[in-house]
C-alpha cells in the first residue's frame, strides 16, 4: 500500500475513534478530540513536571516579568475570543 494510502487509512480509523467536544452551554458539538493512551498521558505529565521544575528555579523577578508579559498579551488580544472560550469551558453565558 503506498504511504499516502496508509496515512489516509490511519487518519480515517483515528477519526472514527474521536470523541465529540460538547459546549455545555449550548449542548452543540464544537469540535472533536482524538483518544489519548496512558503512554501519551505519561509523556505529557513528564513534560509538565520538567517545565514546573524549570519555572521553580527561576527567581521571582523573572517569573513576574513572564507573567506580566502574558497579561499584556491577553489585554492586547481580542477579548471576545477569550470570552467565548471561557463560556464554552464553563457552560455559563
Secondary structure, 3 states (H helix, E strand, C coil): CCHHHHHHHHHHHHHHHCEEEECCCCCCEEEEECCCCHHHHHHHHHHHHHHHHHHHHCCHHHHHHHHHHHHHHHHHCCHHHHHHHHHHHHCCC
